[in-house]
Amino acid sequence: MLISTKENYPVKRQQRLLNEIARVDRKSPTIRKKLDKHVKMAANPYRFYRGTAQLFYSDIAEGTLQIPSAVTNSIPLTAIIGDCHLSNFGFFTEEGAHGDAVIFAPNDFDDACVGHAAWDIVRFCVSLFLSADYAEGLIAGNYTSEEFDPTAALKSATAESAFKSVEQFLTQYQATCEQVANAPELRNNALGNFKKSHCLSGFEKRAADRAAGGKKFQSKSSLAKAVDITKSPLYFKTLPERFKRLDDAEYRAIDQAFRPYVDDEILDIVQRLGAGTGSVNMSRYYLLVGPQSDDTPFAYKGPEDLYLCHIVEVKQQREASPIHYFPELSANNRLNPAHLTVDCQRRMQRRPDLVLDEGEWQGQHWLIRSRHHARIGIDPEDIVLAESEKLTGKQLKQYATACGEALALAHARGDRRSTRFETAMAKVLGDQQEAVALCSQQYALQVIEDWRWFRGL
């Protein structure tokens, strides 16, 4: 694990942490009744990092995290993920539930905005260091996770393998920028068809099986797992830990507010509970959308018509993490939070979801998007734990390489008129790779210290 020698935590740092967490979560972690989000964050530093994106930008603004100026000041702004880390990449079908092409790419745009690509790059590198620390901590019994079986005979990734993976990530990112600068049409590439020897091959197959028309669509897709497909009309399953039924008034209000955004009838509505880490305390609802069961020729006839249905998520949206400390960076960032997310996602994806919109309801801004049937996220445990240390190192490098290419393509799509971004990044990043890696490693130590203090609360 990454080890720091700090013993007494500075009072000023403690206050910064408390202020930032309370500012975003609207509740201090010092209160007796903790938010579910704060309980999750206390499990390990990696989870803490995922839940405090705002602290990352506070530390950039305050100078605690010093990113090499060459990779910010001399590179054009572009659309960025904002909360870029290992777990915010995965497999899904392009065009949302309406498509069938399974690709690997960034899959979370809740903190997307116009900003410095270096912010995404460094944030991802920090997550690589923290993921290796996380694996070692799980094996040693210092960290907890509901995803880890302590009786399994697994080996963890190491700090050395994390550093090599960071180097591989940066090298691939730069190479992809250089390729797009020389052939702009390559920005329309997407990652897929991984070889069997690649750590992502199995995840890709699972995604393909869960897509509409796949072998396991009616049993393993996100739709099939959430909806009782044996009944007609269709409705969400009774899953108290995930779904909360609405009273009649709230149901009617949501149906009235969001029916114009979906492409068919709303068959059922539930409140989604406990989803996410950074946004676990934000309200969200699931709308089951599809044809009504009636006597018309185009009605829902049974499981064979399940592909006509999909889940639409309506999620309360808040200001993207970078904007609070960098409000004047781009005029685009003055868009309301949901509009900005939609705008950036449409730029960064090759073929955005067909249901991707924003609306205002009850004085809040809401993101409206189709839930992918085949969405497969990648947990750090899947990459940094394996039967041998050699295999974990191999997996981490393969994963970092894929993310480097996918992120570079997403950033390159921020401006499809020119290759100024790609040209500048390809020229600058090569000389700055070591500096980027070292500042990321040092900041990972800061995150671990922050978590140790936070856990003590």
C-alpha positions in Angstrom: 0.0 0.0 0.0 1.0 3.6 -0.3 2.2 4.7 3.1 2.4 8.3 4.5 4.1 9.3 7.7 1.6 12.0 8.8 0.3 11.5 12.4 -1.5 14.6 13.5 -3.8 15.9 10.9 -3.7 19.7 10.3 -6.8 21.5 11.6 -6.9 23.6 8.5 -7.1 20.5 6.3 -9.8 19.0 8.5 -11.9 22.1 8.1 -11.4 22.1 4.3 -12.6 18.5 4.1 -15.7 19.2 6.3 -16.6 22.3 4.3 -16.3 20.6 0.9 -18.2 17.5 1.9 -21.0 19.5 3.6 -21.2 22.0 0.7 -22.0 19.3 -1.9 -23.8 16.7 0.3 -25.7 19.3 2.3 -25.0 17.4 5.4 -21.8 17.2 7.5 -20.2 13.8 8.1 -19.9 14.7 11.8 -23.6 14.3 12.5 -24.7 11.2 14.4 -27.0 9.9 11.6 -24.6 9.5 8.6 -25.6 9.7 5.0 -25.4 6.4 3.1 -22.9 8.1 0.9 -20.6 8.9 3.8 -20.9 5.3 5.1 -19.8 4.1 1.7 -16.9 6.5 1.6 -15.6 5.3 4.9 -14.9 1.8 3.6 -11.7 2.6 1.8 -9.7 5.5 0.2 -10.8 4.5 -3.4 -14.5 4.9 -2.4 -13.7 8.1 -0.6 -12.0 9.5 -3.7 -15.1 8.6 -5.8 -17.4 10.5 -3.4 -15.3 13.7 -3.2 -14.7 14.9 -6.7 -15.2 18.5 -5.5 -12.2 18.1 -3.2 -10.0 17.3 -6.2 -10.8 20.7 -7.7 -10.6 22.5 -4.5 -7.1 21.2 -4.1 -6.1 22.3 -7.6 -7.4 25.8 -7.0 -5.6 26.0 -3.6 -2.4 24.6 -5.0 -2.4 21.3 -2.9 -2.5 19.5 -6.2 -0.1 21.1 -8.7 -0.6 19.7 -12.2 2.2 20.6 -14.6 1.2 23.9 -16.2 2.3 22.8 -19.6 -0.5 20.4 -19.9 -3.1 23.0 -18.9 -2.0 26.4 -20.1 -0.9 25.3 -23.6 -3.8 23.0 -24.5 -7.2 24.1 -25.8 -10.2 23.5 -23.5 -12.5 20.6 -24.4 -15.4 18.7 -23.1 -14.3 16.6 -20.1 -15.8 14.0 -17.8 -15.0 15.9 -14.7 -15.0 12.8 -12.4 -12.7 10.6 -14.4 -11.6 7.5 -12.6 -11.2 3.8 -13.2 -14.8 2.9 -12.5 -16.3 5.5 -14.9 -15.5 3.4 -18.0 -17.3 0.4 -19.2 -19.3 -1.3 -21.9 -22.7 -0.2 -23.2 -24.7 -0.1 -26.5 -24.3 3.1 -28.5 -27.5 5.1 -28.9 -28.6 3.8 -25.5 -31.3 1.1 -25.3 -32.1 1.7 -29.0 -28.7 0.5 -30.4 -26.9 -2.8 -30.7 -23.2 -1.8 -31.1 -21.4 -2.7 -27.9 -18.4 -0.5 -27.2 -16.0 0.4 -24.3 -15.9 4.1 -23.4 -16.5 6.6 -20.6 -19.9 5.9 -19.1 -20.6 8.7 -16.5 -21.0 12.3 -17.4 -22.7 13.7 -14.3 -19.7 16.1 -13.7 -19.0 16.8 -17.3 -18.2 20.4 -18.3 -15.8 22.3 -20.5 -12.4 22.3 -18.9 -8.8 21.2 -19.0 -8.2 17.6 -20.3 -5.4 17.4 -17.9 -7.9 17.3 -15.0 -9.4 14.1 -16.4 -6.0 12.7 -17.1 -4.6 13.3 -13.6 -7.8 12.3 -11.9 -7.7 8.9 -13.7 -4.0 8.4 -12.9 -4.7 9.0 -9.2 -7.4 6.4 -9.3 -4.9 3.9 -10.7 -2.6 4.4 -7.8 -5.6 4.2 -5.4 -6.9 1.0 -7.0 -3.6 -0.8 -6.3 -3.5 0.5 -2.8 -7.1 -0.6 -2.4 -6.3 -4.1 -3.5 -3.4 -4.4 -1.1 -5.5 -3.0 1.7 -8.3 -5.6 1.0 -5.8 -8.5 1.1 -4.3 -7.1 4.3 -7.7 -6.6 5.9 -7.2 -2.9 6.3 -10.1 -1.9 3.9 -13.6 -3.3 3.5 -15.7 -3.9 0.5 -18.9 -5.8 -0.2 -17.4 -6.9 -3.5 -14.5 -8.7 -1.9 -14.4 -12.3 -0.6 -11.6 -12.4 2.1 -11.5 -16.2 1.8 -10.5 -16.1 -1.9 -6.8 -16.9 -2.6 -6.1 -13.7 -4.6 -3.1 -11.6 -5.2 -3.2 -7.8 -5.4 -1.7 -5.3 -7.8 1.3 -3.4 -6.5 2.4 0.2 -6.4 5.0 -0.6 -9.0 2.4 -2.1 -11.4 0.2 1.0 -10.8 3.1 3.3 -11.8 3.7 1.2 -15.0 0.0 1.3 -15.8 -0.1 5.1 -15.4 2.8 5.3 -17.9 1.0 3.0 -20.3 -2.2 5.1 -19.9 -0.4 8.4 -20.7 1.5 6.8 -23.6 -1.6 5.5 -25.2 -3.5 8.8 -24.6 -0.7 10.7 -26.3 -0.5 8.2 -29.2 -4.2 8.4 -29.8 -4.1 12.2 -29.9 -1.2 12.0 -32.4 -3.1 9.6 -34.6 -6.2 11.8 -34.7 -4.2 14.9 -35.4 -2.8 13.1 -38.5 -6.1 11.5 -39.5 -9.1 13.4 -38.0 -11.6 10.7 -39.1 -10.1 8.4 -36.5 -11.9 10.4 -33.7 -14.9 8.4 -34.8 -13.3 5.1 -33.8 -14.6 3.2 -30.8 -13.1 0.4 -28.8 -14.4 -3.2 -29.1 -13.7 -6.7 -30.3 -11.0 -7.3 -27.6 -8.9 -10.4 -27.9 -9.7 -13.3 -25.6 -6.4 -12.7 -23.8 -7.5 -9.2 -22.9 -8.9 -8.5 -19.4 -11.9 -6.8 -21.0 -12.9 -9.7 -23.3 -15.2 -11.4 -20.8 -17.0 -8.1 -19.9 -17.5 -7.4 -23.6 -19.1 -10.8 -24.1 -21.4 -10.3 -21.1 -22.5 -6.9 -22.6 -23.2 -8.4 -26.0 -25.3 -11.2 -24.4 -27.4 -8.6 -22.5 -28.1 -6.4 -25.5 -31.4 -6.6 -27.2 -31.3 -9.8 -29.3 -28.5 -11.2 -27.1 -28.6 -14.7 -25.5 -29.3 -13.4 -22.0 -31.4 -10.3 -22.8 -34.5 -11.7 -21.2 -32.6 -12.8 -18.0 -29.5 -10.6 -17.4 -30.2 -7.2 -19.1 -30.8 -4.2 -16.9 -34.4 -4.3 -18.0 -35.0 -7.9 -17.2 -33.3 -7.6 -13.8 -35.5 -4.7 -12.8 -38.9 -5.6 -14.4 -41.2 -8.6 -14.0 -41.3 -9.7 -17.6 -43.7 -12.6 -16.9 -46.6 -10.2 -16.3 -48.7 -8.1 -18.6 -48.8 -5.2 -18.1 -45.2 -4.9 -17.2 -44.1 -3.3 -13.9 -41.0 -3.0 -11.8 -40.2 -5.8 -9.4 -40.6 -5.5 -5.7 -37.1 -4.8 -4.6 -37.2 -2.7 -1.4 -33.5 -2.1 -1.3 -33.5 -0.7 -4.8 -37.0 0.6 -5.6 -39.5 2.6 -3.6 -43.1 2.8 -4.7 -44.7 6.2 -5.1 -48.0 7.5 -3.8 -50.6 8.3 -6.4 -50.0 12.0 -6.4 -46.3 11.8 -6.9 -46.7 9.2 -9.6 -49.1 11.3 -11.6 -46.9 14.4 -11.2 -43.8 12.6 -12.6 -45.8 11.0 -15.4 -47.2 14.5 -16.3 -43.8 16.1 -16.2 -41.7 13.6 -18.1 -44.0 11.8 -20.5 -43.2 14.3 -23.3 -39.5 13.3 -23.2 -40.0 9.5 -23.9 -40.8 7.7 -27.1 -43.7 5.5 -25.9 -46.0 5.1 -22.9 -44.9 5.2 -19.3 -45.9 1.8 -17.9 -44.6 2.1 -14.3 -42.5 4.5 -12.2 -40.4 3.9 -9.1 -37.9 5.9 -7.1 -34.4 4.4 -7.4 -32.6 4.1 -4.0 -28.9 3.9 -3.2 -27.4 4.2 -6.7 -24.0 5.6 -7.3 -21.3 6.9 -5.0 -20.8 10.6 -5.7 -24.5 11.1 -6.4 -26.0 8.6 -4.0 -27.9 11.3 -2.2 -29.4 12.8 -5.3 -33.1 11.9 -6.1 -33.6 9.7 -9.1 -36.6 7.9 -10.6 -36.9 5.0 -13.1 -39.6 5.2 -15.8 -40.6 1.9 -17.5 -41.3 2.9 -21.1 -42.9 0.7 -23.8 -46.1 0.0 -25.7 -49.3 -0.5 -23.7 -51.0 -3.9 -23.4 -54.2 -3.5 -25.4 -56.0 -4.9 -28.4 -54.2 -2.8 -31.1 -51.9 -4.4 -33.6 -48.9 -2.5 -32.1 -49.5 -3.5 -28.5 -47.1 -5.3 -26.2 -47.7 -9.1 -26.8 -45.3 -10.7 -24.4 -41.6 -11.4 -23.7 -40.9 -11.6 -27.4 -41.7 -7.8 -27.5 -39.5 -6.9 -24.6 -36.9 -5.3 -26.9 -39.5 -2.5 -27.5 -39.3 -1.5 -23.8 -36.6 0.3 -21.9 -35.9 2.1 -18.6 -35.5 5.9 -18.6 -33.7 7.4 -15.7 -34.8 10.8 -14.4 -32.0 12.1 -12.2 -31.7 15.3 -10.2 -28.6 17.1 -11.4 -26.3 19.5 -9.5 -23.4 21.7 -10.6 -20.4 19.8 -12.1 -17.6 19.5 -9.6 -15.0 21.7 -11.4 -17.3 24.7 -11.9 -17.5 25.9 -8.3 -13.7 26.7 -8.2 -13.4 27.6 -11.9 -16.6 29.4 -12.7 -15.2 31.7 -15.4 -13.2 29.1 -17.3 -15.9 28.7 -20.1 -19.1 30.5 -20.9 -20.6 27.1 -21.8 -20.4 26.1 -18.1 -23.1 28.7 -17.4 -25.7 26.3 -18.8 -27.9 24.7 -16.2 -26.4 21.5 -14.8 -28.6 19.0 -16.6 -28.3 20.9 -19.9 -24.5 21.0 -19.6 -24.3 17.3 -18.9 -26.4 16.5 -22.0 -24.3 18.9 -24.1 -21.0 17.4 -23.1 -22.1 13.8 -23.4 -23.4 14.5 -26.9 -20.0 15.9 -27.8 -17.9 13.2 -26.2 -19.8 10.2 -27.4 -19.6 8.9 -31.0 -23.3 8.0 -31.1 -25.2 9.5 -28.1 -28.2 8.0 -26.5 -31.4 8.6 -28.5 -33.2 9.4 -25.2 -30.9 12.1 -23.7 -32.5 15.3 -22.5 -33.0 17.7 -19.6 -35.9 19.2 -17.9 -37.0 21.4 -15.0 -39.4 20.1 -12.3 -40.1 21.3 -8.8 -37.5 24.0 -9.1 -34.7 21.4 -9.9 -32.9 20.5 -13.1 -33.2 16.8 -14.1 -31.2 14.7 -16.5 -33.4 12.4 -18.6 -31.6 9.4 -20.2 -32.2 5.9 -21.4 -30.7 3.1 -19.2 -28.6 0.8 -21.4 -29.8 -2.8 -21.5 -26.2 -4.0 -21.7 -24.4 -1.6 -19.5 -21.5 -3.4 -17.8 -19.4 -1.4 -15.3 -15.9 -2.4 -14.3 -15.2 -2.6 -10.5 -11.6 -2.1 -9.4 -11.7 -5.6 -7.8 -12.1 -7.0 -11.4 -8.8 -5.5 -12.4 -6.5 -5.3 -9.4 -7.2 -8.8 -7.9 -6.3 -12.1 -9.6 -4.7 -15.5 -9.0 -1.2 -14.1 -9.4 0.6 -10.8 -9.0 1.9 -11.1 -12.6 -1.7 -11.3 -13.8 -2.9 -8.3 -11.8 -0.1 -6.2 -13.3 -1.0 -7.4 -16.8 -4.7 -6.7 -16.3 -4.1 -3.2 -14.9 -1.8 -2.3 -17.8 -4.3 -3.6 -20.4 -7.2 -1.7 -18.7 -5.2 1.5 -18.4 -4.3 1.3 -22.1 -7.9 0.9 -23.2 -9.0 3.8 -21.0 -6.2 6.0 -22.4 -7.4 5.5 -25.9 -11.1 5.8 -25.0 -10.5 9.1 -23.1 -8.4 10.6 -25.8 -11.1 9.9 -28.4 -13.8 11.4 -26.1 -11.7 14.6 -25.6 -10.9 14.8 -29.3 -14.6 15.0 -30.1 -15.0 18.2 -28.1 -14.0 20.1 -31.2 -14.8 18.3 -34.5 -13.9 21.3 -36.7 -10.1 21.2 -36.1 -7.3 19.1 -34.6 -5.8 21.9 -32.5 -6.5 20.1 -29.3 -5.0 16.8 -30.5 -2.0 18.4 -32.0 -1.1 20.4 -28.9 -1.6 17.5 -26.6 0.4 15.1 -28.7 3.3 17.6 -28.7 3.2 18.5 -24.9 2.3 15.3 -23.1 5.3 13.3 -24.1 7.7 15.6 -22.2 5.3 15.9 -19.2 4.5 12.2 -18.6 6.8 11.7 -15.7 5.7 14.9 -14.0 2.0 14.0 -14.4 2.6 10.5 -13.0 4.5 11.9 -10.0 2.0 14.5 -9.1 -0.8 11.9 -9.4 1.1 9.5 -7.1 1.7 12.2 -4.5 -1.9 13.3 -4.5 -3.0 9.6 -4.0 -1.1 9.8 -0.7 -3.1 12.9 0.2 -6.3 11.1 -0.5 -5.3 8.2 1.7 -4.5 10.6 4.6 -7.8 12.4 4.0 -9.6 9.1 4.2 -7.9 8.0 7.4 -9.1 11.2 9.1 -12.6 10.8 7.6 -12.9 7.2 8.8 -12.1 8.5 12.3 -15.3 10.5 12.3 
